[in-house]
Amino acid sequence: MKFVRKMFKNEEGATAIEYGLIAALIAVAAIVAMGSLGNNLSNTFDEVSDKLAAA
């Protein structure tokens, strides 16, 4: 009986899962931000390239 109570009180696995979910959310946010930044940077380089070609 003590073993069963001890298993229900043990929260280490739940904490590890929570940290994993937080890390996953941070990774998704970073990927989205980098994708947006990459698109903006690509557009900027395209504009510079077009202006240099026209000059």
N, CA, C and O of each residue as an XYZ file, in Angstrom:
220
protein
N       0.829     -1.200      0.000
C       0.000      0.000      0.000
C       0.867      1.255      0.000
O       0.528      2.243     -0.650
N       1.972      1.220      0.717
C       2.855      2.383      0.757
C       3.439      2.662     -0.627
O       3.642      3.816     -1.005
N       3.705      1.596     -1.371
C       4.276      1.749     -2.712
C       3.304      2.489     -3.628
O       3.714      3.350     -4.406
N       2.024      2.156     -3.538
C       1.009      2.793     -4.383
C       0.896      4.266     -4.035
O       0.828      5.110     -4.929
N       0.876      4.585     -2.751
C       0.814      5.993     -2.333
C       2.041      6.746     -2.796
O       1.949      7.893     -3.234
N       3.188      6.101     -2.699
C       4.435      6.736     -3.124
C       4.415      7.016     -4.623
O       4.909      8.052     -5.068
N       3.852      6.108     -5.396
C       3.784      6.303     -6.844
C       2.867      7.479     -7.204
O       3.161      8.233     -8.131
N       1.768      7.633     -6.477
C       0.858      8.740     -6.762
C       1.437     10.080     -6.320
O       1.118     11.115     -6.906
N       2.281     10.069     -5.296
C       2.900     11.307     -4.829
C       4.082     11.718     -5.690
O       4.446     12.893     -5.714
N       4.685     10.777     -6.393
C       5.856     11.061     -7.207
C       5.445     11.927     -8.401
O       4.649     11.501     -9.237
N       5.991     13.141     -8.475
C       5.644     14.070     -9.544
C       6.824     14.358    -10.457
O       6.743     15.284    -11.264
N       7.902     13.619    -10.370
C       9.084     13.891    -11.179
C       8.799     13.693    -12.662
O       9.264     14.479    -13.487
N       8.053     12.670    -13.011
C       7.723     12.424    -14.413
C       6.862     13.534    -14.989
O       7.068     13.962    -16.124
N       5.896     14.001    -14.206
C       5.034     15.090    -14.660
C       5.847     16.362    -14.876
O       5.602     17.097    -15.832
N       6.796     16.625    -14.011
C       7.633     17.809    -14.152
C       8.478     17.720    -15.419
O       8.640     18.711    -16.130
N       9.013     16.543    -15.700
C       9.812     16.367    -16.910
C       8.960     16.596    -18.156
O       9.423     17.200    -19.123
N       7.738     16.123    -18.138
C       6.832     16.330    -19.272
C       6.524     17.808    -19.440
O       6.490     18.304    -20.566
N       6.300     18.517    -18.348
C       6.029     19.954    -18.414
C       7.220     20.696    -19.007
O       7.044     21.573    -19.853
N       8.416     20.357    -18.575
C       9.604     21.006    -19.132
C       9.743     20.685    -20.620
O      10.144     21.545    -21.404
N       9.424     19.485    -21.003
C       9.469     19.115    -22.414
C       8.479     19.915    -23.242
O       8.801     20.354    -24.346
N       7.279     20.106    -22.717
C       6.276     20.904    -23.428
C       6.697     22.359    -23.547
O       6.494     22.981    -24.590
N       7.277     22.902    -22.500
C       7.762     24.281    -22.547
C       8.868     24.413    -23.586
O       8.880     25.372    -24.359
N       9.792     23.466    -23.613
C      10.879     23.502    -24.599
C      10.324     23.404    -26.014
O      10.818     24.078    -26.918
N       9.312     22.581    -26.217
C       8.709     22.446    -27.538
C       8.032     23.747    -27.973
O       8.141     24.145    -29.132
N       7.343     24.398    -27.060
C       6.701     25.674    -27.392
C       7.730     26.742    -27.736
O       7.526     27.527    -28.662
N       8.828     26.777    -26.998
C       9.893     27.739    -27.290
C      10.497     27.452    -28.659
O      10.786     28.376    -29.418
N      10.689     26.176    -28.975
C      11.251     25.804    -30.277
C      10.316     26.224    -31.407
O      10.780     26.747    -32.421
N       9.024     26.008    -31.256
C       8.067     26.398    -32.289
C       8.066     27.914    -32.473
O       8.044     28.405    -33.602
N       8.089     28.653    -31.363
C       8.112     30.115    -31.453
C       9.387     30.588    -32.154
O       9.335     31.508    -32.971
N      10.519     29.975    -31.846
C      11.781     30.359    -32.481
C      11.753     30.055    -33.970
O      12.233     30.861    -34.767
N      11.207     28.919    -34.362
C      11.135     28.561    -35.779
C      10.257     29.550    -36.538
O      10.610     29.978    -37.637
N       9.122     29.912    -35.962
C       8.226     30.867    -36.616
C       8.907     32.226    -36.746
O       8.833     32.858    -37.800
N       9.571     32.678    -35.682
C      10.250     33.974    -35.723
C      11.374     33.969    -36.750
O      11.532     34.935    -37.496
N      12.149     32.907    -36.796
C      13.260     32.835    -37.754
C      12.748     32.749    -39.188
O      13.362     33.303    -40.101
N      11.643     32.067    -39.388
C      11.054     31.996    -40.727
C      10.608     33.360    -41.208
O      10.840     33.726    -42.361
N       9.976     34.104    -40.336
C       9.532     35.454    -40.683
C      10.718     36.365    -40.950
O      10.713     37.139    -41.908
N      11.720     36.273    -40.112
C      12.927     37.086    -40.294
C      13.626     36.716    -41.596
O      14.121     37.592    -42.306
N      13.670     35.441    -41.910
C      14.296     34.979    -43.146
C      13.592     35.530    -44.374
O      14.243     35.931    -45.339
N      12.262     35.552    -44.345
C      11.503     36.099    -45.469
C      11.761     37.587    -45.633
O      11.933     38.070    -46.753
N      11.790     38.317    -44.526
C      12.057     39.747    -44.599
C      13.459     40.012    -45.126
O      13.662     40.913    -45.939
N      14.404     39.244    -44.674
C      15.788     39.412    -45.120
C      15.926     39.081    -46.599
O      16.652     39.762    -47.324
N      15.244     38.054    -47.044
C      15.271     37.683    -48.459
C      14.685     38.797    -49.324
O      15.230     39.124    -50.378
N      13.586     39.370    -48.879
C      12.975     40.478    -49.621
C      13.914     41.675    -49.695
O      14.000     42.327    -50.736
N      14.610     41.969    -48.620
C      15.549     43.087    -48.597
C      16.684     42.853    -49.584
O      17.052     43.761    -50.330
N      17.238     41.659    -49.597
C      18.324     41.353    -50.531
C      17.839     41.395    -51.981
O      18.577     41.813    -52.873
N      16.591     40.960    -52.214
C      16.038     41.035    -53.564
C      15.915     42.484    -54.026
O      16.238     42.798    -55.171
N      15.454     43.363    -53.149
C      15.334     44.783    -53.492
C      16.702     45.389    -53.797
O      16.850     46.121    -54.776
N      17.691     45.093    -52.976
C      19.039     45.613    -53.197
C      19.592     45.088    -54.519
O      20.209     45.839    -55.275
N      19.378     43.829    -54.796
C      19.850     43.230    -56.034
C      19.200     43.880    -57.252
O      19.869     44.157    -58.248
N      17.903     44.119    -57.167
C      17.201     44.769    -58.275
C      17.708     46.184    -58.489
O      17.877     46.609    -59.632
N      17.953     46.923    -57.415
C      18.435     48.298    -57.553
C      19.860     48.337    -58.101
O      20.216     49.231    -58.869
N      20.666     47.361    -57.699
C      22.037     47.309    -58.242
C      22.032     46.945    -59.727
O      22.838     47.465    -60.498
N      21.140     46.068    -60.120
C      21.046     45.675    -61.519
C      20.545     46.839    -62.379
O      20.951     46.977    -63.533
N      19.678     47.662    -61.828
C      19.136     48.813    -62.564
C      20.160     49.936    -62.677
O      20.070     50.760    -63.587
N      21.116     49.979    -61.782
C      22.081     51.096    -61.770
C      23.158     50.968    -62.788
O      24.027     51.835    -62.881
